Amino acid sequence: MADTIDVLALGSVMIEITPTQAGVSLREARELVALPGGASLNFAAALARLGVRVSLATAVGEDEWGEWLCERMSELGVDASRVKRVAGQLTTVSFCWVDQLGGKRFYFYRAPGHSDPIAELSVADICGEGFGGARVFDFGEAAIRNPPLRGVALQAARAARGAGLQVCYAVNYRASSWAVGRDEVVAVQREACALADIVVMNREEVRLISGDDDPERAIRRLADLGPQVVAVTGGEEGTLVAAEGTLVFVPPRPVTVLYDVGAGDVFHAGLLAGLIAGKSALEAARFGSDAAALWISRPPDLSGLPTRQEVESLPSIG
């Protein structure tokens, strides 16, 4: 493990298989490419590209795909020393494609006891040797969907708070991945938000968790749970940020969209990178929005994630 890190992140990783040509469906594709994927890996790779030292606590199968993922993580600048290799399990695989309008299709090949290694993580696997000097503990929705990992993730977040770290939670809700009813989903999401100092979500998610259809009231209700910063993305509608008792709007940066998968993960990384660098919540949200805009205007290759210099070199917008 790196001697000192800025962020310890918890989340899932997987192999993402997608057509080499943007806008082509899996059925129509003649060539597919394997990419390191998963919201947490996209986020961690984006953080590393922005100059933030990050370690990712996760799990893969004891197979060649697991080895491949760990090697790709290291190449992307993400510390992989907290990746657990789970005997008897296969690394999770997903298939994904994006249509010409930006619509996304995902097919996840994950089965409990067979290809869901992250379910085997314990609190000791995540933070048993301490937090490596990290300033922030970050976790995402995939870590709280199902027990026993849900309890592990929430316990790790409490331990991080107790150790003086800031906690960041990214909602990234996938309804089809939950096996419980809406009321329980909302209760679990609210518990996670209440443990966080920073929360990132989209406009559908803030309505779900707050129970309010009015965006401004919904964000304020989420802030009342305890987070110091609540950032709500809206794509072309821009981003709303609640911090220090104020609500501000961050307009989007117009770009030509080439591949709109992972934009929320890159925004999440940019926001956190900005806050770690001492930017205000508004400045950090602008930085995250610009990082996401650069990402979706490029081919789907994590080596093309934007650097801090690229983001900061963009001209200012209103």
Legacy VTK file of the C-alpha trace (Angstrom):
# vtk DataFile Version 3.0
C-alpha trace
ASCII
DATASET POLYDATA
POINTS 318 float
0.000 0.000 0.000
1.119 3.530 -0.641
2.705 5.108 2.446
0.127 7.886 2.541
-3.155 8.283 0.686
-5.689 11.077 0.409
-8.798 8.951 -0.138
-9.742 5.428 0.885
-12.638 4.322 -1.309
-14.903 1.296 -0.921
-16.834 -0.112 -3.856
-17.215 -2.715 -6.555
-15.106 -3.322 -9.629
-15.849 -5.394 -12.691
-14.929 -6.162 -16.263
-16.979 -3.988 -18.608
-17.400 -5.316 -22.140
-18.655 -2.827 -24.714
-18.713 -2.348 -28.504
-15.644 -0.660 -29.939
-17.922 1.640 -31.968
-19.997 4.170 -30.034
-23.758 4.066 -30.587
-23.766 0.423 -31.722
-25.800 -2.138 -29.783
-24.354 -5.399 -28.520
-26.435 -7.292 -31.071
-25.109 -5.170 -33.927
-21.500 -5.021 -32.733
-18.811 -6.892 -34.642
-16.042 -6.086 -32.157
-16.111 -5.801 -28.372
-13.487 -4.475 -25.993
-12.894 -5.281 -22.313
-12.453 -2.286 -20.017
-11.838 -2.007 -16.279
-15.194 -0.874 -14.963
-17.509 -0.258 -12.058
-18.501 3.105 -10.620
-15.910 2.933 -7.842
-13.060 2.129 -10.206
-14.106 4.894 -12.599
-14.174 7.262 -9.642
-10.817 6.114 -8.228
-9.109 6.275 -11.627
-10.486 9.770 -12.194
-9.223 10.845 -8.765
-5.749 9.477 -9.488
-5.692 11.262 -12.840
-6.527 14.493 -11.030
-3.516 14.041 -8.773
-5.252 12.592 -5.709
-3.655 9.596 -3.982
-6.355 6.954 -3.703
-6.618 3.374 -2.472
-9.612 1.216 -3.439
-10.928 -1.417 -1.035
-12.774 -4.003 -3.100
-12.760 -7.673 -4.074
-12.252 -9.736 -7.211
-12.355 -13.422 -7.960
-9.305 -15.612 -7.787
-9.133 -15.796 -11.571
-7.297 -14.234 -14.505
-9.855 -11.435 -14.823
-9.150 -10.514 -11.202
-5.426 -10.372 -11.920
-6.115 -8.289 -15.023
-8.224 -5.807 -13.061
-5.582 -5.363 -10.344
-2.934 -4.725 -12.987
-5.141 -2.161 -14.747
-5.873 -0.426 -11.434
-2.168 -0.034 -10.736
-1.552 1.268 -14.265
-4.279 3.851 -13.661
-2.524 5.064 -10.513
-4.947 3.460 -8.047
-3.452 1.667 -5.049
-4.652 -1.957 -5.206
-3.212 -3.208 -1.925
-6.697 -3.438 -0.363
-8.152 -5.586 -3.153
-9.226 -8.950 -1.734
-8.837 -12.049 -3.903
-11.730 -14.374 -3.101
-11.122 -18.075 -3.654
-13.899 -19.954 -5.406
-15.451 -16.847 -6.957
-15.218 -15.332 -10.410
-14.706 -11.634 -11.070
-17.936 -9.827 -11.952
-18.555 -9.045 -15.651
-20.942 -6.542 -17.203
-21.914 -5.700 -20.773
-22.769 -2.124 -21.692
-23.609 -0.003 -24.724
-24.798 3.547 -25.330
-27.183 4.620 -28.090
-26.843 7.760 -30.211
-28.971 9.750 -27.744
-26.892 8.808 -24.720
-29.263 6.101 -23.464
-27.419 3.382 -21.536
-27.987 -0.364 -21.452
-26.291 -2.518 -18.816
-26.311 -6.293 -18.365
-24.668 -7.451 -15.126
-23.370 -10.988 -14.728
-23.208 -11.232 -10.956
-24.441 -14.204 -8.895
-24.192 -14.592 -5.094
-21.638 -17.216 -4.118
-20.355 -17.454 -7.675
-19.423 -14.063 -9.143
-20.052 -11.520 -6.388
-16.713 -11.391 -4.549
-17.295 -7.999 -2.919
-19.897 -9.648 -0.670
-16.979 -11.345 1.100
-15.382 -8.109 2.347
-15.085 -7.478 6.089
-14.408 -4.300 8.061
-10.889 -5.627 8.694
-10.338 -5.955 4.938
-11.270 -2.288 4.506
-9.690 -0.528 7.457
-8.226 -3.176 9.745
-4.748 -1.649 9.450
-6.004 1.917 9.738
-6.805 4.447 7.059
-3.310 4.991 5.679
-3.312 8.669 6.551
-6.370 9.263 4.371
-8.366 12.450 4.802
-11.550 11.050 3.214
-13.394 7.726 3.307
-15.614 7.280 0.258
-18.286 4.638 -0.367
-20.991 4.101 -2.934
-24.448 2.610 -3.287
-23.194 -0.783 -4.466
-21.720 -1.330 -0.985
-25.062 -0.962 0.820
-27.491 -2.823 -1.429
-27.389 -6.111 0.423
-26.282 -7.526 3.755
-23.776 -8.516 4.975
-21.787 -5.930 2.968
-24.273 -3.198 3.884
-23.466 -3.528 7.574
-19.747 -3.714 6.813
-19.836 -0.520 4.737
-21.832 1.455 7.291
-19.576 0.239 10.099
-16.491 1.279 8.112
-18.031 4.731 7.555
-18.637 5.097 11.289
-15.073 4.010 12.012
-13.766 6.580 9.533
-15.778 9.346 11.191
-14.485 8.238 14.558
-10.939 8.462 13.220
-11.503 12.048 12.096
-11.894 11.442 8.355
-14.493 13.151 6.237
-16.980 10.707 4.732
-18.292 10.956 1.182
-21.251 8.921 -0.102
-22.221 8.613 -3.786
-25.765 7.341 -4.330
-25.542 6.014 -7.934
-28.829 4.116 -7.400
-29.543 0.985 -9.445
-33.138 -0.044 -8.682
-32.840 -3.467 -10.352
-29.972 -4.395 -8.014
-32.067 -4.101 -4.852
-34.150 -7.002 -3.537
-36.204 -4.951 -1.054
-39.096 -2.526 -1.326
-38.920 1.199 -1.913
-39.431 2.113 1.745
-36.444 0.055 2.868
-34.328 1.411 0.005
-35.103 4.966 1.121
-34.391 4.149 4.776
-30.990 2.646 3.952
-30.101 5.529 1.646
-31.011 8.056 4.325
-28.867 6.203 6.869
-25.891 6.354 4.496
-26.455 10.056 3.793
-26.646 10.810 7.507
-23.191 9.264 7.990
-21.647 11.428 5.261
-20.138 14.894 5.237
-20.379 15.010 1.423
-23.161 13.440 -0.658
-23.322 13.156 -4.451
-26.449 12.137 -6.369
-28.602 12.988 -9.388
-32.007 14.666 -9.478
-34.016 11.447 -9.573
-32.117 10.156 -6.557
-32.652 13.296 -4.471
-36.396 13.041 -5.144
-36.397 9.372 -4.131
-34.489 9.856 -0.880
-36.127 13.123 0.204
-39.659 12.244 -0.879
-40.005 15.735 -2.377
-40.454 16.530 -6.079
-39.262 20.105 -5.718
-35.486 20.055 -6.370
-34.581 22.880 -4.001
-36.681 21.610 -1.098
-35.442 18.075 -1.739
-31.797 19.127 -1.506
-32.397 21.091 1.667
-34.095 18.062 3.221
-31.062 15.956 2.396
-28.778 18.590 3.912
-30.881 18.462 7.094
-29.743 14.850 7.562
-26.251 16.145 8.321
-24.060 16.378 5.191
-22.092 19.624 4.885
-22.121 19.421 1.078
-24.923 17.992 -1.080
-24.218 17.996 -4.820
-27.025 17.058 -7.200
-26.128 16.586 -10.845
-28.507 17.093 -13.730
-26.535 16.626 -16.927
-27.582 19.354 -19.357
-29.704 20.896 -16.597
-26.615 21.695 -14.532
-25.706 20.948 -10.934
-27.231 22.165 -7.679
-25.013 22.397 -4.600
-26.092 22.959 -1.016
-23.310 24.019 1.355
-23.008 26.303 4.379
-26.727 27.030 4.358
-26.818 28.226 0.751
-27.986 26.643 -2.488
-26.115 27.481 -5.703
-26.474 26.502 -9.349
-23.509 25.364 -11.471
-24.291 25.624 -15.203
-23.147 22.788 -17.472
-20.261 23.161 -19.900
-21.543 22.477 -23.446
-19.646 19.651 -25.188
-20.244 17.170 -27.976
-21.043 13.899 -26.215
-19.111 10.895 -27.493
-19.638 8.355 -24.695
-21.918 9.206 -21.783
-21.057 6.463 -19.288
-19.303 7.341 -16.063
-19.978 11.086 -16.141
-21.365 10.991 -12.610
-18.319 9.090 -11.382
-15.956 11.661 -12.886
-17.994 14.533 -11.432
-17.821 12.796 -8.047
-14.021 12.547 -8.375
-13.653 16.147 -9.504
-15.824 17.455 -6.683
-13.805 15.558 -4.081
-10.478 16.511 -5.674
-11.525 20.147 -5.559
-12.597 19.993 -1.934
-9.357 18.230 -0.942
-7.417 20.991 -2.707
-9.183 23.604 -0.570
-11.700 24.865 -3.118
-15.103 26.078 -1.960
-18.076 23.779 -2.575
-19.108 25.925 -5.562
-15.589 25.914 -7.027
-15.254 22.170 -6.452
-18.595 21.512 -8.161
-17.506 23.635 -11.151
-14.268 21.639 -11.264
-16.176 18.337 -11.121
-18.627 19.433 -13.799
-15.793 20.437 -16.127
-13.955 17.159 -15.533
-17.133 15.225 -16.415
-17.657 17.330 -19.547
-14.153 16.533 -20.789
-14.666 12.831 -20.074
-17.919 12.412 -22.008
-16.431 14.183 -25.033
-13.719 11.497 -25.373
-13.562 7.797 -26.316
-14.339 5.337 -23.464
-10.781 4.677 -22.334
-9.817 5.404 -18.728
-6.341 6.426 -19.857
-8.090 9.455 -21.388
-9.506 10.705 -18.100
-8.881 14.449 -17.712
-5.920 15.753 -15.741
-6.056 18.599 -13.257
-4.199 20.844 -15.713
-6.695 20.095 -18.503
-9.645 20.929 -16.277
-8.116 24.097 -14.893
-7.141 25.254 -18.400
-10.762 25.413 -19.572
-12.157 28.921 -20.052
-14.583 30.163 -17.407
-18.311 30.083 -18.099
-21.226 31.796 -16.432
LINES 1 319
318 0 1 2 3 4 5 6 7 8 9 10 11 12 13 14 15 16 17 18 19 20 21 22 23 24 25 26 27 28 29 30 31 32 33 34 35 36 37 38 39 40 41 42 43 44 45 46 47 48 49 50 51 52 53 54 55 56 57 58 59 60 61 62 63 64 65 66 67 68 69 70 71 72 73 74 75 76 77 78 79 80 81 82 83 84 85 86 87 88 89 90 91 92 93 94 95 96 97 98 99 100 101 102 103 104 105 106 107 108 109 110 111 112 113 114 115 116 117 118 119 120 121 122 123 124 125 126 127 128 129 130 131 132 133 134 135 136 137 138 139 140 141 142 143 144 145 146 147 148 149 150 151 152 153 154 155 156 157 158 159 160 161 162 163 164 165 166 167 168 169 170 171 172 173 174 175 176 177 178 179 180 181 182 183 184 185 186 187 188 189 190 191 192 193 194 195 196 197 198 199 200 201 202 203 204 205 206 207 208 209 210 211 212 213 214 215 216 217 218 219 220 221 222 223 224 225 226 227 228 229 230 231 232 233 234 235 236 237 238 239 240 241 242 243 244 245 246 247 248 249 250 251 252 253 254 255 256 257 258 259 260 261 262 263 264 265 266 267 268 269 270 271 272 273 274 275 276 277 278 279 280 281 282 283 284 285 286 287 288 289 290 291 292 293 294 295 296 297 298 299 300 301 302 303 304 305 306 307 308 309 310 311 312 313 314 315 316 317
